[in-house]
Amino acid sequence: MAALPPLPPGWTEHTAPTGHKYYYNASTKKSTYQRPALPTLEELRPKFESIGIPLTEWSSDLARTERSESPERQTARIMGQEALKKLEDRPRKA
């Protein structure tokens, strides 16, 4: 069986007493029996562009990304170099 893609940030997988899998997001306090999917590039584009970070077109490199890469690195693959520099230069939370 093929490995499932990672859950979006904030989501965790649990097993109900009945044995069914369910997913919970602690920040939104929502739960669902349907496995949440990572957002697509088109879903992300308005959010990034609203803060001045243009996204490049989906690359075939991202489709071949190894699972060992962090989610941040996978996101960086779809961003232009200028946008990636802005992210690297931003202040970090403690």
C-alpha positions as CSV (number, residue, x, y, z in Angstrom):
1,M,0.0,0.0,0.0
2,A,1.3,3.5,-0.9
3,A,2.2,5.8,2.0
4,L,-0.4,8.6,2.6
5,P,0.7,12.2,2.1
6,P,1.5,14.2,5.3
7,L,-1.3,15.9,7.1
8,P,-1.6,19.7,6.8
9,P,0.0,21.6,9.7
10,G,-2.1,21.6,12.8
11,W,-4.0,18.3,12.0
12,T,-3.5,15.1,14.0
13,E,-4.8,11.6,13.4
14,H,-6.7,9.7,16.1
15,T,-8.7,6.5,16.4
16,A,-12.3,6.6,17.7
17,P,-13.5,4.0,20.2
18,T,-15.3,2.4,17.3
19,G,-11.9,1.9,15.5
20,H,-12.6,4.6,12.9
21,K,-9.8,7.1,12.1
22,Y,-10.6,10.7,12.5
23,Y,-8.6,13.9,12.2
24,Y,-8.5,16.9,14.6
25,N,-7.2,20.4,14.3
26,A,-6.5,21.9,17.8
27,S,-6.2,25.5,16.6
28,T,-9.6,25.5,14.8
29,K,-11.2,22.8,17.2
30,K,-12.6,21.0,14.2
31,S,-12.7,17.3,13.6
32,T,-13.5,15.2,10.5
33,Y,-13.5,11.6,9.4
34,Q,-12.2,12.7,6.0
35,R,-8.4,13.0,5.8
36,P,-7.5,16.7,5.3
37,A,-5.4,17.4,2.2
38,L,-2.5,19.8,1.9
39,P,-3.6,23.0,0.1
40,T,-3.0,23.2,-3.6
41,L,-0.9,25.9,-5.2
42,E,-4.0,27.7,-6.4
43,E,-5.4,27.7,-2.9
44,L,-2.2,29.2,-1.5
45,R,-1.6,31.8,-4.2
46,P,-4.0,34.5,-2.9
47,K,-2.7,34.2,0.6
48,F,0.9,34.6,-0.4
49,E,0.2,37.3,-3.0
50,S,-1.8,39.3,-0.5
51,I,1.5,39.8,1.5
52,G,3.6,40.5,-1.6
53,I,5.1,37.0,-2.2
54,P,4.4,35.8,-5.7
55,L,4.4,32.1,-6.3
56,T,6.0,30.5,-9.3
57,E,4.2,27.9,-11.4
58,W,4.0,24.4,-10.1
59,S,7.2,22.6,-11.0
60,S,7.7,18.9,-11.8
61,D,10.5,19.0,-9.2
62,L,7.9,19.4,-6.4
63,A,6.0,16.4,-7.6
64,R,9.2,14.4,-7.3
65,T,10.1,15.8,-3.9
66,E,11.4,13.2,-1.5
67,R,9.3,12.6,1.6
68,S,12.3,13.2,3.9
69,E,12.3,17.0,3.1
70,S,10.6,19.3,5.6
71,P,7.3,20.9,4.7
72,E,9.0,24.3,4.7
73,R,11.5,23.1,2.1
74,Q,8.7,21.6,0.0
75,T,6.9,25.0,0.1
76,A,10.2,26.8,-0.8
77,R,10.4,24.7,-4.0
78,I,7.2,26.4,-5.4
79,M,8.3,29.9,-4.4
80,G,10.6,32.2,-6.4
81,Q,14.0,33.0,-5.1
82,E,13.0,36.5,-4.1
83,A,10.1,35.3,-2.0
84,L,12.3,32.6,-0.4
85,K,14.8,35.3,0.5
86,K,12.0,37.4,2.2
87,L,11.1,34.3,4.3
88,E,14.6,33.6,5.3
89,D,15.2,37.2,6.3
90,R,12.0,37.6,8.5
91,P,12.3,37.6,12.3
92,R,11.8,34.2,13.9
93,K,9.5,33.5,16.7
94,A,11.3,32.5,19.9
